[in-house]
Amino acid sequence: LAGLNSIRCEELITENIPLSFPVGWSIFGFTSIEPLDAEVGFTAITDKIEIVKDAMGLSYLPEWGFNALVDLHFSEGYQIKMFEQLDGFQFCSTFVNSTEQE
């Protein structure tokens, strides 16, 4: 359309940003657009996790087979307590915002 100024367009791209969890408590944000069952998402590392909690206090305790979290949700923050340190863990690629001007 004539007379319109250039507009900013946003493009979503993905990037691999692995998580590192020290022994004890830490916090992480879940970046997958699709919800993910906590039991499925943590399957490979359940022996290292003591507890995962959301902001409401709902928890996932793999040692007890208890999952009140049910799903992890996009842009939600979670607390996790680890029995042992874990580096390089990743649920999926992270969406990042790349802004370009035309």
C-alpha positions as CSV (number, residue, x, y, z in Angstrom):
1,L,0.0,0.0,0.0
2,A,1.3,3.4,-0.9
3,G,2.3,5.8,1.8
4,L,3.0,3.1,4.5
5,N,6.3,3.3,6.3
6,S,8.5,0.3,6.7
7,I,7.3,-2.0,9.4
8,R,9.2,-4.3,11.8
9,C,8.6,-8.0,11.1
10,E,9.3,-10.6,13.7
11,E,10.5,-14.1,12.8
12,L,10.7,-16.9,15.3
13,I,13.7,-19.1,15.0
14,T,14.9,-22.0,17.3
15,E,18.2,-22.3,19.1
16,N,19.6,-25.1,21.2
17,I,20.0,-23.8,24.8
18,P,20.7,-26.7,27.1
19,L,20.0,-26.4,30.8
20,S,22.4,-27.1,33.7
21,F,21.1,-28.1,37.1
22,P,23.4,-28.0,40.1
23,V,23.0,-30.3,43.2
24,G,20.1,-28.9,45.3
25,W,17.6,-26.2,44.2
26,S,17.5,-24.3,40.9
27,I,14.9,-22.6,38.7
28,F,14.2,-23.1,35.0
29,G,11.7,-21.8,32.4
30,F,9.9,-24.2,30.0
31,T,10.2,-23.0,26.4
32,S,8.4,-25.5,24.3
33,I,5.2,-24.2,22.7
34,E,3.4,-27.5,23.2
35,P,2.7,-28.8,26.8
36,L,4.8,-31.8,27.8
37,D,3.9,-34.5,30.3
38,A,6.5,-34.1,33.2
39,E,7.1,-37.8,33.4
40,V,7.8,-38.0,29.7
41,G,10.0,-34.9,29.7
42,F,12.2,-36.0,32.6
43,T,12.3,-39.7,31.7
44,A,16.0,-39.8,31.0
45,I,17.0,-38.1,34.3
46,T,14.4,-39.2,36.9
47,D,17.2,-40.9,39.0
48,K,18.8,-37.4,39.4
49,I,15.6,-35.5,40.4
50,E,14.3,-35.2,44.0
51,I,11.3,-32.9,43.2
52,V,10.0,-30.4,40.6
53,K,7.5,-27.8,41.6
54,D,5.4,-25.1,39.9
55,A,4.3,-21.7,41.2
56,M,1.2,-23.2,42.8
57,G,3.2,-25.8,44.7
58,L,2.1,-28.7,42.5
59,S,4.9,-31.3,42.3
60,Y,6.5,-34.1,40.5
61,L,8.3,-36.6,42.7
62,P,9.7,-39.4,40.4
63,E,11.0,-41.5,43.3
64,W,7.4,-41.8,44.6
65,G,5.8,-42.1,41.1
66,F,3.8,-38.9,42.0
67,N,2.9,-36.3,39.3
68,A,0.6,-33.5,40.3
69,L,2.2,-31.2,37.8
70,V,0.9,-33.4,34.9
71,D,2.2,-31.1,32.1
72,L,4.9,-28.5,31.8
73,H,3.6,-25.4,30.1
74,F,5.2,-22.8,27.8
75,S,6.7,-19.8,29.6
76,E,6.0,-21.2,33.1
77,G,8.8,-21.3,35.7
78,Y,9.6,-24.4,37.8
79,Q,11.8,-25.1,40.7
80,I,13.8,-28.3,40.6
81,K,15.8,-30.1,43.3
82,M,18.5,-32.4,42.1
83,F,20.3,-35.3,43.8
84,E,23.3,-34.8,41.5
85,Q,24.5,-32.2,39.0
86,L,23.4,-32.4,35.4
87,D,24.7,-30.3,32.5
88,G,23.5,-30.1,29.0
89,F,19.8,-31.2,29.5
90,Q,17.3,-30.1,27.0
91,F,13.6,-30.7,26.4
92,C,13.6,-29.3,22.9
93,S,14.9,-26.3,20.9
94,T,14.1,-22.9,22.4
95,F,12.2,-20.3,20.3
96,V,14.1,-17.0,20.1
97,N,12.8,-13.7,18.6
98,S,14.7,-12.3,15.6
99,T,13.5,-8.8,14.6
100,E,14.4,-7.5,11.1
101,Q,13.4,-4.3,9.4
102,E,12.3,-4.2,5.9
